[in-house]
Amino acid sequence: MNISLLLEMAAEAAPDRFGLVCDGKRWTYNDLLAAARGACELIKKTKVEYVALLDESSEAAVIALFGAALAGVPYCPLNYRLADTDLAALLQRLTPALAVGDRERVVRIAGDQEHTVLTREAFVAEARELAPGQEDREYYCGEGIAVQLFTSGTTATPKAAILRHANLLGYILGSVEFASADEDDAALIVVPPYHIAGISALMSSIYAGRRMVMLPAFSPEDWLALVREERVTNAFVVPTMLNRIVAEMHKAPGAEVSSLRAIAYGGGKMPLEVIQKALALFPHTHFTNAYGLTETSSTISLLGPDDHRLAAQSEDPKIRARLTSLGQPLPSVEIEIRNESGKRLGPGEHGEIYVRGDQVSGEYRETSALVEGGWFPTRDAGYMDEDGYLFLSGRADDVIVRGGENISPGEIEDVLLTHPAISDACACAIASAEWGEAVGVAVVVRAGHATPSDGEVRALVRARLRSSRVPERIAVVAELPYNDMGKLLRREVKQVLLTGTLCE
């Protein structure tokens, strides 16, 4: 099947329902389907092999995604925040493509790469103009690649992750109920289109029949204004966004958020303090922690609303700890924890997270990462408790190996964040002549608080954890480096601990 089926079903069920709001413009589901079919005609006419989007969230993202699907070419949204050199290298790997969005930049950095380049406005206009009058055209059946996403590439050349139509439909059909949204339901989409969370937000909202409200560039003020103006009912945010929203609501009380029924978050580790404040500020909103990866077509485990409230209110330490968990696996996937030899581990044992299911690709343009039995090693480290709740310790590559003992950075960070003067913390490996690796930490001091001494920080960790977890090197920084999806850039923190300066 082709992922365009999602849009076709929505347009057939509710053709005149508004499916998208962006920059004051409103599109019905029928409008979106017609434009996607026109985009298919444009793609066929230009004889390109990819559709590359270099743009913020807009109607062009929806039209390009489904137009590419109908035409049978991969949709490849690109990170517009990349440096010119890096972006030109990615575009070279997509030649020839229909490049949509920042035409001036594409022509300037990749003008010799034989792309067909259109601005957002020109692409949308041509797609609408070329929309076929008849609807019996034969479209691509959907047996191949639907989406190609480049990994972040913070430590190496970006990989081209492949998601096939079957993977994406496996996720949507297994987790979203068709036409389950009321006509007034609205989802606020602020995640960039080049992230899997942005793509899955489009598809899940369309399949549910929910109006998509797009915020191209995030600010907490604009986010809260759109919630009020469009009576938003659902939203997805990354931890850094929620932190800024919480801070804005404390700074300017009285925000009208009564329409918000559900907020999902993911993309990085959520600080315990932030989610606790959010639960207090949104007492009638259901919170969900969604954990997934590009290679798994988005979410593979969820910590649902009931778990959030129960954990926040419980006096049982085991139940309260679930507020920092990733919840339980979706019914459509299997998750295991394995050691370095590939042996399955039991409850409470730390190892690497493996996953398999129809939505799991684990495939790249260059190779496949799947192992025997169709399992995908995520490179995320974690463990599951006896009740099947998944806990993340960080990337497997981030584990600190001190004298042969594996140490999770996350457990140290959680302890550091209990200090009233520390607002953010990062633990990572530093070189040690004695132990091979030792613990280094960087901390951010909360405004209005005195900086804790190194001895105080070490005593805090020693009192809560084993002595092997006590940091040998401590740095105080103004802020920790995160990417735009809220992922902590440990490589840059290691550079601070090594040299005292950030990476360029």
C-alpha angles and dihedrals in degrees: 000000000000122000087231085078087079093061093040092054092048092050092048094048097044111007095168097043114112108252101175140028119186130157090347095307120120126206127191119217088252090054092051094049093048091050092048090053089049090051088053089056090049092050091050091048094051093045094221124161098214140026110223119192117201100176146090120265113298141128087286090070092058094043093046094047095052096033090057090047092053091048094047099240127120119264109225116185111191132213104253090194092070122108116262094252093052093044092049089053091054093047089052088059090055100051119174101031139150097240113202128191126020097044095171093055096045092050091047098049102027105022092130096054100088096244125153103232126199134169117240091255094049092047093050092045093051092045091054092045094050095046104132119241093217121063099201095087117134109246132190111289094223105240097133142042119338101171135017116194126183116226117240094262096209092148105019145008107307116260120224104237114205124215116184125206089253092055095051093043090047089060098043098042091045097050110025128064113223116249090355094140125091118235091256095051113116131185119206108219116195102145111112115261092238092066123084089234089060092051094046090048090058095047097043093047092049094047090049091047093240124153111248115221110194126207105189096195121027125234123151091233093054092043092055091044092055091047088056099041098044096033090236115205102182134033141171121209138169118236095259090053093050090048090055092045090052091048092050092050090052091048095046109025122196101057111164104238101141092118093062108104099165138022121185122192137187144121095104144014113303113222110235092230092055096052091045091054091046092052089054094047094046102039094162097042123099113230124206128185109212119196122190146122138232090253092055097052090250127296123040100160136027137199100204134209096265091052091050094053095041092050093046092052101038125104091201108102092213092054093043090052090064089074086075093046132097092234124229132324120271112257089246096060139055123220129194135176114224137182126231090278092054094253116147113247130214132237114308094014115124121229143114122315115241124188138181137179142113092288093054114099106168085179131131133184088250101042147330122265094198117121132201113320094021094284120154118213103217097197086229116124122220149112141237125232124225091271094055098258113148121225124193121219097179135266115335087236089056095061111119112229107202114179091333093312117120112225124191114223089210096065091054093046092051090055094047091052091060088070109099092223097051117083099172136011142184129193123194143156122280126185116268126187090205102040104021089236132022136182122276123179137193119199136189116218117225115245112266095021130108117247110259115236121248088249091054092050092048092047091052092054093042091053094053103031140028119287091252088070094058109114119245093196127036128188128185113213134180091236140346120249116253131171120235092272093056098256114147112240100221092175089067092046089053087053090054091050091047101043107004092244136093123248115261 
